[in-house]
Amino acid sequence: MEPAERDAIDDLVQGIAVAKYALEAGDMAVAAEAVDTSLAKARALLSAAGTTIDLRRRTPAL
């Protein structure tokens, strides 16, 4: 894995962590922004890898 790829994955994980902590703090606006940003980063990573998938679940989580 290239350093740029590791950095991109680290950014993605940090964005998810921000969303988690914002949810725990009750800050829905920050949580929503962190989730949106993280999804965009995930799509960019997949696109750079030559993979295009729909990140939405096919069935509900619960």
N, C-alpha and C positions, 0 to 999 in steps of 0.2 A: 504494500500500500504506500502510495506517495505521501509526502508530508502535507501537500495541499488537501488530499483526500482525508487524512487524519484530522486536519484542522476543521474541515467542513463537517465531519461527523461529530467532532467535539462541540462545534457551534450548535449543531442540531440537538445534542444531548443537553447542553446548557440551556437551550431554549425550552426544552421540555421540563427541566428542573425549575426554571423561572415560572412556568405555568403552574406546576404543582404547588410551589410555595405561595404563589399569588392566590390560588384557590383556597389553600389552607388559611390564608390571611383574610379571605373574603373579598379580595380585589378582583372582581369579575372582568373589569375592563383590561387590566394588565394581563390576566390569565388568557383572555380571548386573543389579545394581540400576540402573546407569546406562542399560542397554539397556531394561529394563522401564519406567523413568521416561520415557525418550525415546519409546518406543512409545506410552505413554499421552498424551504431549504431542502426538505426531503425530496420534493419533486425535482429540484435542480440537480441533486446528487444522482437520482435515477436517470435523469435526462443525460447528464454528462457520461454516465456509464452505458448509455445507449439503450436504456430500458424505459419503457413507458407503461405504467400501470395505473389503474384507478385506485387511489388510496382509501376510498370509502369501503366500509364493511359491506359484505353481501347480506349478512344477517345481523340483527341487533346483538349487542354484547351481552345483554341480559335476557 
